[in-house]
Amino acid sequence: MIGIFDSGVGGLTVVKEIKKTLPDAPIIYFGDTARLPYGNKSAQTIQGFSSEIVEFLKSKDCKTIVIACNTASALAADYLREKYPDLRIYDVVSSGAEAAVEATKNKKIGVIGTTATINSGVYRKKIIELDSSIKIFTKACPLFVHLVEEDWIRRPETRKIARTYLRPLKIEKVDTLLLGCTHYPLLDKVISGVMGRRTKLVSSGRKLAEELARENENLKKSKDEYYVSDLTPHFENLAKKKLK
């Protein structure tokens, strides 16, 4: 079983990519909707939340864990790997950084994410490890998570907020924009509309799915299960839209 967790609905974008690549992969998903957002909380709090969720996924016989939350990946991945050496733990930060480095042509990458993710500097570190010649421009976009969770994806206010957030990155002429939060692909049309056609949007889902496919062979098909800490109408609606 593959356990996947996120602070809310954003991790469903990762589930969708995994299902494209591994349609038979048995998935148990947990969305911590009662305690989101993670992006404005301390590392210690996020590590505590993440550990509780991993314990739950372990109780469901998950041997592989995907941290489908960029904030938890940035602040809790190493903590979880040390605490649970018996589990195979994947994080979206490593996959996202690789995808961005592969995509850029002018070696100017923009990274957007929650305040905690951007302040951690984890994406800058990962990208520089892969290619030290790349210039990285970051911007925290904390309201994006709330806009997705409130289903304000098509509201004019959302476009105005996106223009304000993304203007500095557009001025820098980044050719690749890394969506450093799994909620953000749900705003891809809005973000792309602001950045323009010359900027390629990349996220971690597809790259992570490819990595899982290489390392998890002979998975036995079984019924997927979805859990949340607070069942909201928006979660149900989005799950139906994204996962059919």
N, C-alpha and C positions, 0 to 999 in steps of 0.2 A: 504494500500500500504506500502511496505517495501522499504525505501530509503537506498541505499548503496553507499558510496563514497570512493574514493582512489585517490592518486596522479597520477595514470596512469593505466597501464594494470594489475598490481598485484592483485587488488581487484577482478578480474575475477575468481581467484582461490577460493575466498570466495563464490562468486556467485555459482560456480559449486557445492560446498559442500552443500550450502543451497538448491539448486535445487534437489540434491539427496535425501535430507531429507524431503523437502517441495516442491514437484514438482508443486503444484498448487499455490505456493506463488507468488503474483503479485509484481514484482520487478521494481524499477526505479533506474538505475545505473548512477553515474556521475564519470568520470575519468578526473582529472585536468591535462591533458597531456600538456597543454601550460605552466604550472608553475612548473612542476616537475624538479628536485627531491625536496621533502620536507626535506630530511634528513640533509641538510646543512643550513637550515634556522632557524631563531630565533623562540622562543615560541610565541611571539606576532604576528609575521607574519603568522605562521601556524594557530593560533587561528582566525585571520582575514579571511584567506582563508576558513577555515572550517565553520565559521559562514555564509559566503556568500553562500557556497554550501548548508548548511542546509536551508537557506531561500529559495533557489531554490527548494529543495526537498519538503519543506512545501507548496510551491505554487502548487506542483503536488499532494497535498493531502496525503503526507506521514505522518503517525502518529508514525511509528517506524523507527528509524535511526540506521544503522550499520556503524560504523567507520571502514572501511576495510583497514585502513592504520595504521601501528604500530606507526609511528611518530606522526600522528594526535591523535591517541589513547593515547599516552604517554603525549603529551603536550597540548591537547585541550579537552579531554573527560570531565574532571571535569568542565571546563569553559563552555562547551556546555550544560551540565546538569543543571548548575546554570542559564544559560541564557534562556533555553527552558524547564522549568519544566513541560510543557504540553506534551512533547514528551517522548517516551520510547527510550532511547539511549543505544546501546550496543557497546562495544569496543573489539578489538581483543586481547589486552594485557591480560585482565583477563582470557579469554578463553584459550589462549596459555599457561599461567602459570599453570593453572589447568591441562591441558593435559600433560605438562612436568612432573609435580609432580606425576601424576598417572603412567607415563611410566617408570621412573627411578628405577633401582634395586640397583645400587651401590651408589646412592645418590650423584652422580656427574653430574651436568647438565651444558652444554655449551649453551650460548645464543649468537646468531649473529643477527645483525640488522644495521640500519643506524647509523651514528655518533650521531645524535640527540637522537635517541631512547636509545642507549647504555649509553650516557652521562647522560641521565635523571635518570638512576638507577631504573626505574619503574619495570622492570622485576625482578631484585634482590629483591626489596621490596615486590612484590606480591608473589614470590616464598617463601621467608622467612616467610611471614604471614601464608602460608599454611603448611610449614614444616621447622622449624628453624635449623634442623640438616643437611639440604642439602647444599653441597658446590657448588657454582656457579662461572663459569668462562665465562667471556664475551669477545666479539671481534667485533669491528665495521668493517663492510665490505661494505663501501660506493660504490665501483665500481660495485657491483652486480646489483644494480638497473639500471645503465646505460647499462650494458651488456644485461640485459633482454629487456630493451626498444629498444635497437639497434638490437635485435634478433641475438646476438652473443652466443647463448646458446650452440651450438655445436662446437665452435671454440677452437683450441688448446690453444690460449691465455687465454681463460676463465678457462681452467683446471689449467694452471700455476698460475693464480691469486688466484684460489680457494686453491691450495696447500699452497701458501704463507700465505693467511689469516687463514687457518684452522690448520696449523701445531701446534701452541701453545695449541689448544684445544685437538688435538690428543695426544700430549705428556702428557696431564693431564688425559688421559684415561676416558673421559666422556662417559657414556653409553647412554646418551640422548642429542640430539642437537636440541634446540628450534629455529626454523626458525622465527626470530622476525621481519620479513618484509613479506608482502603478495606477493612481487615479488619473493622471494627466493624459494618457492615450484616449480617454473618453472625451477629452476636449481637443482632440487632434485637428478637427476641422477649423475650430476657432483659432488655435495656435498657428496653424499653417496659413490661415487667412491673414494673420497679422505679419508673420515672418516673410511670406512670399514664396514663390515656387523655387527660388534658388537655394533655399535652405531646406535640407533634408531632416525630417524628424526621425529619431531613432529611440527605441525603448528596449528593455531587457528581455521581454517575453520570448521572442523568436529565438534569440541566441541561447537563452536558458533552456528552451525546449530541445534544441539541437544537442546541447550538452547532456541533458537527461537521456535522450535517445541513445547516445553513444555508450552511456554507462549503466543503463538499466534495461537489459535485454530479458526476453522471456517473461514479461509481465503477464499475469493471468487476469483476464477480464472479470470485473465484478461491478456491482452497482456503486455508483458514486454517492457520496454523502456530503451534505452541506450543513454547517452549523454556524450560528451567530450568537453573540452574547446579548443581542437585542434584535428581535425580528421586526424590521421596518418595512412598510409597503414599498419603499424605493428599492430595497435590496431584492425583494421578490420580483418586482417589475424589471429591474435591470438584469437579473439572472435569466429571466425568460427571454429578454431581447438578445442578450449576448450569447447565451448558451442553448437557446431554443428549448 
